[in-house]
Amino acid sequence: MEDTMRAIVLDGPGLPEALRMRTLPIPDPEPGWVLVRVEAFGLNRSEQHFRQGLGSFGSFPRVPGIEAVGRVVRAPGGEFAEGQQVAALMGGMGRTIDGGYAEYTCVPVSSVVPFRSDLDPAVLGALPEMVQTAYGSLTTGVDLRDGGSLLVRGGTSSVGLAVAVLAKERGATVFSTTRSAANADVLHAAGVDHVLIDDGSVADQVRAVLPGGVDGAVELVGTGALRDTLRAVAVHGTVCFTGMLSDEWTVPDFYPNDFIPNGVRLTAYSGDAADLPAAVLQRVVDAVAVGTLSFPIGRVHDFTEDGVVQAHRDMETGAVRGKLVVRVDGAQR
């Protein structure tokens, strides 16, 4: 095996152009760690926040990227066989340890989820973090029951679309928001039953259809929309705060009795690899392969400096709907 690899390095907060391609030594895994040859990786909003210097943890210089898919090169502890297909996600990736924006990534065993698939690496690269976040929001967060009703606030984001897809798999009635009617077809294609134009008063639109409110909601827009989202949910229903697309992180002068409607539950979800059981990832991968589940991929970029920079521009401007993926050279096409 060669001694060096290509990797994207971020020396400090900055614009997308701060992401620079470098040549680095290939990491040498210790027992309890796994070296993975990266075939593709998805992009996530938290990586944009990290690049912009937002958030409360992480260090520079750093190879970004909280997820990747590829094949095991070496696991000194014997936890995985050489060549095993795996997803690597979270566990400090791209923040406190180097992440997935590289030809190789070295991660703790606890961050590795095995699977088997013949799907294109670009398709696989879109799945791990998106599925983990959507699945965890529906289960740990909302605890959505089969056949229930759900509001997805921020529905055209990659996670929002994944939440809708997985909720429909459970037979749910799904309400999903967008700020533009032009995105209605994207939401309907994901199985959304009721597309709502987000004018700030989504709760009134939900209750025009379901006067008692929905059973649960996944909040992806941020704290600015949270109060209205809470108003859309039925008594004993749950709102799960998962994302901050608007970059609004906190609620000023938070007074719970005024902010949270009587009997409505507010929780949050920010998961880890342990929240994505291998059986769940395998089930989703298999369903994608046979066409019973479909997760929109917005654009696939090449693993070049220009490709990764453009992918971050696409993410920051919201110019692309669906998951952004980078395919690493050498991955099977």
ROMARMI-362601 format. One record per residue: x, y, z of N, C-alpha, C, CB in turn. Coordinates in steps of 0.2 Angstrom, whole numbers, plus 5000, padded with zeros to 4 digits. Glycine has a CB too. Example, Ala and Ser with C-alpha at 12.3 -4.5 7.8 and 13.67 -1.06 7.14 Angstrom:
2
506649725039506249785039506649845039505749785045
506449895035506849955036506450005039507049975029
//
This chain:
333
500449945000500050005000500450065000499550005006
500250114996500650174996500650215003500350224991
501150255004501250285011500850355011501950305012
500650385006500350445006499650445003500750505003
499250495005498550505002498450575001498050475007
497950584997497650654996497050665001497350664988
497050725004496550745008496450815008496750725016
495750835010495650905010495750925017494850915008
496050985018496251005025496051075025497051005025
495751095031495551155033495951185039494751155036
496351235037496851265042496451305047497351305039
495851335046495551375050494851395047495951435053
494451425051493751445048493851495042493351485053
493451485037493451525031492951515026494151515028
492951545020492551525015492651455012492651585009
492251435007492351375004493051365001491851354999
493351414999494051414996494551395001494151484993
494351395008494851385013494951305013494651405020
494551265009494651195009495251185004493951155007
495751155006496351145002496551075001496951185004
496751044995496950984994497650974996496850954987
497850925000498550915003498750845002498650945010
499350825002499650765003499850745010500250744998
499550695013499650675020499850605020499050695024
500250585026500350515027499650475028500850505033
499650415026499050375027499150355035499050315023
498550365038498650345046498750275047497950365049
499050265053499250195055498750175061499950185057
498250135060497850115065498150085071497250085062
497950095077498050065083497550015085498250115089
497649965089497049925091496449965094497249875097
495849945091495249985093495050035088495350015099
495550045082495450085077495350045070495950145077
495050085065495050045059495250095053494250025058
495650075049495850115043495350095037496650105041
495050145034494550135029494850165023493850155031
494850135017494950165010494250195008495150115005
494250265008493650295006493450294999493650375009
492850274998492550274991492050334989492150204990
491750354994491350414994491150445000490650394990
490950505000490750535007490150585005491250565011
489650595010489150645009489350705013488550615012
489050765011489150825014488550835019489250885009
488750875024488250885030488350955032488350835035
487750985034487751055036488251065042487051075038
488351015046488751035052489451045049488750975057
489651015043490351025041490351105038490450975035
489851125036489851195034489951245040489151215030
489551225045489651265052490351255054489151235057
490651205054491351195056491751235052491551125056
491751235046492151275041492051355043491951265034
491451375044491251445046491451465053490551455045
491751415057491951435064491351435069492251495064
490851405067490251405071490251335075489551405067
489951335081489951275085490451275091490051215081
490451225095490851235101491451185102490351225107
491551145097492151105098492451085091491851035101
493051065091493451045086494051085086493051065079
494551065082495251095081495451095074495751065086
495951145073496251155067497051145067496151225064
497351125062497151105055496751035056497651095050
496251025051495850965052495650945045495250975056
495650875044495250855038494550845040495550775036
494050885037493350885038493050815036493050945035
492350815038491950755036491750715041492350725031
491150715043490850675048490650605046490250705052
490750585039490550525037490850505031489750525036
490950435029491250415023490950335022491950415023
490950315016490950245015491550215011490250225011
491650155012492250125009492350055011492850165010
493050035011493149965013493749965018493349925007
493749915022494249915028494849895025493949855033
495349925027496049915025496449875030496549975023
496349895036496649865042496249875049497349875043
496049825052495849835059496249795064495049815059
496749815067497249775071496849735076497749825074
496349755079495949725084495549665081495549765088
495549655075495149605072494449605072495349535075
494149665073493449685073493149675066493249745076
493549695061493249695054493749655049493049765051
493549625044493949595039494249645034493649535036
494849625032495049665026494549665020495749645024
494349725017493949725012493149725013494049665007
493049725020492349735022492049805020492249715030
491449805017491149865016490949895023490549865011
491049965024490849995030490650065029491349985035
490250095033490150165034490550185040489350185034
490850245040491150275046490850335047491950285045
490650355053490250415055490350435062489550405053
490350495063490250535069490850515074489650515073
490850515080491350495085491950545085491650425083
491750605083492350655082492550665076492850645087
492350625071492650635064492550705061492250585059
493050735058493050795055493050855060492450805051
493150835067493150895072493750885077492450885076
493750825080494350815085494750765082494050795091
494550725077494950675073494850695066494850605075
495350675062495250685054494750645052495950675051
494350675047493750645045493750615038493150695045
493150615034493050575028493250615022492450565028
493550675022493650715016494350685014493650785017
494450625012495150595011495150535008495550595018
495650505005495650445002495650385007496350434997
495950405013495850355019495650395025496550315020
495350355029495150385036495250335041494450415036
495450355047495650315052495150335058496350315054
494750285060494150305065494150245070493550305061
493850265076493750215081493250165079493450245088
493350105081492850045080492150065081493049985084
492050105086491350125088491050165083491350155095
491450195078491150235073491050195066491650295071
491150135066491050095060490450055060491750055059
490050055055489450015054489549975047488850055053
489549905048489649865042489049855038489949795044
489049845031488549825027488849795021488149895025
488349765016488549735010488049765005488549655011
488349784999487949814994488349814987487649874996
488049804982488349824975488149884972488049764970
487849934976487649994974488250034972487150034979
488150084968488650134966488850174972488350184961
489550174973489750214979489450284981490550214979
489350314975489050384976488350374979488950414969
487950324978487250314981487450294988486950254977
487850254990488050234996488250285001488550174996
488650334997488950385001488450435004489450424997
487850435001487350485003486950455009486850494997
487050395011486550365016486750375023486550295014
487350355025487450345032487250395037488150335034
487550455037487350515041486550535040487750575041
486350535034485650555033485250505036485550565025
485350445035484850395038484950385045485050325035
485550395048485550395055485250455058486350395057
485250515055484950565058484150565057485150635055
483950545052483250535050482950475055483050525043
483250425055483050365059483050385066483450305057
483550415069483550435076483050485078484250455077
482950525073482450585074481750555075482450635069
481550505071480950465071480850425077480850435064
481350385079481350335084481450365091481750275082
482150375092482350405098481950475100483050415098
481950515094481650585095480850585096481850625090
480550575090479850575090479450515093479550595083
479750455092479450395094478850385090479350385101
478850395083478350395079478050325078478450415072
477450315079477050255079476850235071476450245083
476850175069476550165063475850185062476550085062
475850225056475150255054475050315057474650205056
475550345061475450415064475450465059475950425070
475550535062475550585057476150625060474950635058
476550655055477150695056477250755052477750645054
477450805055477650865052478450875051477450935055
478650885045479450895044479550965042479650845038
479851005047479951075046480651085043479851115053
480651105037481351105033481351045028481951105038
480851035025480750965022481150955015480050955020
481451005012481750995006482550985007481651055001
482750995014483450975015483550895014483650995023
484150875014484250805013483950765019485050795012
484050785025483850755031483050755031484050775037
482750815029482050815028481750765024481850885027
482050765018481850715013481850645015482150725006
482450625019482550565022482050545027483250555024
481850595031481350585036480650565033481250645041
480550605028479850595025479850525022479750645019
480350495019480450435016480350375021481150425012
480750385027480650335032479950335035481250345037
479750395036479050405039478550365035478850475041
478550375028478050345024478150275024478150375017
478750245025478850175026478450145032479550155026
478350185037477950175043477250185042478250205049
477050205036476350215035476050285037475950165038
476550325039476350395042475950435036476950425045
475550485039475350545035475850595036474650565037
476150625031476750665032476550735029477350635028
476650785033476650855031477350875031476250895036
477550915026478250945025478251015022478650895020
478751055024478751125023479251135018478851165029
479151195014479651225009479451295009479651185002
479951335008479751405007479551425000480451445009
479651374995479451394988479051334985480151394984
478451354982478051304979478351274973477451344976
478951294971479251264966479551194968479851304963
479651184975479951124977479451074979480351144983
478751084977478251034979478350974976477551064977
478550964970478650904966479250864970478850914959
479750894972480250854976479950824982480850904978
479550864985479250834992478750774990478950884996
478350784985477850734983478250674981477450764977
478750684977479150624975479450584981479750644971
479550614987479750584993479250554997480150634997
478650564994478050524997477650575002478250475001
477850645002477450685006476750695004477750755006
476250685009475550695008475350765007475150655013
475550815012475350875012475950925012474950895018
476050965006476551005006476351075008476851014998
476751105013476551165016477051225014476451165024
476851275012477251335010477351375017476951385005
478051375019478151405025478151475025478851375028
477651505028477551575028477651605035476951605025
477851555040477951575047477351545051478051645048
476851525048476251505051476051435049475651555050
476451395049476351325047475851285052477051285047
475851305058475351275063474651275060475451295070
474451335058473751345056473651305050473651425054
474151295045474051255039473951185041474651265035
474351155046474251085048473551075052474851075054
473351125056472751115059472151125055472651165065
472251155049471651155044471551095041471851205039
472051045041471950975039471750935045472550955035
472150935050472150895056471950945062472750845058
471350955064471251005069471550995076470451015070
471650925077471950915083472750915083471750845085
473050925078473750935077474050865075474050955083
474650865073475050805071475250765077475550815066
475450705076475750665082476450685084475650595080
476850705079477450725080477750775075477950665081
478350805076478650845071479450845072478450915072
479750845067480450855067480650925064480850795062
480950955069481151025067481851025065481151075074
481951055058482551055055482751125053482551015049
482351175054482451245052482851285057481851285051
482651275064483051305069482551335074483451365066
482851375079482451395085481951455083482851425090
482051485077481551535075480951505073481851575069
480951445070480251415068479951365074480451375062
480351355079480151305084479551315087480751295089
479351385089478751395093478151375089478751475095
478151395082477651385078477551305077477751415071
478151275076478151195075477751165081478851175074
477951185087477651165093476851175093477951195100
476651225090475951235090475551195085475751315088
475951155081475651115076475551045079476051115070
475751035085475750965087475250955092476450945090
474950895092474350875097474650865104474050805094
474150875109474350855116474650785116473650865120
475150775120475550715121475950695115475050665123
475950745110476350735104477050765105476150765098
477550745101478250765102478550805097478650705104
478950855098479350895093480050875095479250975094
480450855090481150835090481550885087481250765087
481950925090482350975088483050945085482551035093
483050935079483650905076484150945072483350855071
483850995068484351035064484251115065484251015057
484651145061484651225062484851245055485151245067
484451235050484651255043484651335043484051235038
484351365047484351445048484951475051483651465050
485351425055485851445059485651485065486351485055
484951475067484751505073484751445078483951525072
485251455083485351405088485051405095486151405089
484851465097484651475104483951515104485151505108
483551505109482951535110483051595115482351485113
483051655113483151715118482651715124483151775115
482851725130482351735135481851675135481951805135
482051615135481651555135481251545141482051495134
480551555141480151545147479651485145479651605148
479751425147479451365145478651365145479651305149
478351395150477651395151477351435145477451425157
477751485143477451525137477651495131477751595138
478151465130478451445124478151375122479251435124
478051325126477851265125477151255126478251205129
476751235122475951225123475851165128475651205116
475351175132475151125137475151055134474451135140
475551005137475550935135475950915129474850925134
476250965126476650955120477350935123476651005115
477750885120478350875122478850895118478450795123
479450925120479950945116480650905118480151025118
480950885113481550845114482050865109481450765115
482650825109483150845104483450775102483650895106
483750785096484150725094484850745090483750685089
485350725093486050725089486350665090486450795092
486350615086486550545087487250535085486150505083
487450465086488050445084488050375080488450435091
488550345079488550285075488150235078489250265073
488150235085487850185089487050185088487950185096
486850245086486150255084485950225078485950325085
486350205074486250175067486450095067486550215061
485950055070486149985070486349955063485549945073
486749915063486949885056486349855052487549825057
485949825056485349795053484849845050484949755058
484849905053484449955050484749985043484350015055
485449995044485750025038485749975032486550035039
485849905034485749855029485049855026485949785031
484549855030483849855027483749915022483349855033
484049975024483950035020484350025013484150095024
484950005014485349995008484949945003486049965010
484749885006484449835002483749864999484249775006
483349905002482749935000482949984994482349965005
483450024995483650064989483850024983484250114992
484249964984484449924979483849904975484849874981
483349884978482749854974482249904972482349804978
482349964975481950024972481350034977481650014966
481250004983480650014987480750074991480549954991
481450104992481550164995482050204990481950155002
481950274991482350314986482550374990482050324979
483150394990483350454994483650504988483850444999
483450564987483650604982484350624983483250664982
484750614978485450644978485450704973485950584975
485750754976485650824973486250824967485750874977
486850814969487350814964487950774967487550894963
488350744962488950704964489550744961488950634961
490050764966490650794964491250754964490750854969
491750764960492350734960492750754966492750744953
493250704968493650724973494250764971493850654977
494150824970494650874968494550934973494650894961
495050974973494951034977494451074975495651074977
494351084968493851124965493151094966493951134958
493151024966492550984967492250994974492650914965
492650984979492450994986492251064987493050974991
492651114985492451184986491751204983493051234983
491651174977491051184974490451154977491051164966
490551094980490051064984489851104990490350994986
490351134993490251174999489851234997490851195003
490051264991489651324989488951304987489951344982
488851244984488151214983487751214990488151154980
488051184995487751175001487551245005488251135006
488051285004487951355008487451395004488651395008
487351394998486851434994486151394994487151444987
486151334995485551294995485351284987485051324998
485851284983485651284976485451214973486251304972
485651164977485451094975485051064980486151054975
484551034978484050994982484250924983483351004980
484250894989484550824989485250824992484450784983
485450764993486050754996486650764992486150684999
487150804994487750814990488250764992488050884992
488650734987489050674988489750694984488750604986
490250664987490950674983491150594982491450714987
491250584976491550514974492350524974491250484968
492650474978493350474978493650434972493650444985
494150464969494450424963494650354965495150464961
494550314961494650244962494050204964495150234967
493550234966492950204968492550174961492450244971
492250114962491950084956491350124954491750014958
491350134947490850174944490250124942491050214939
//
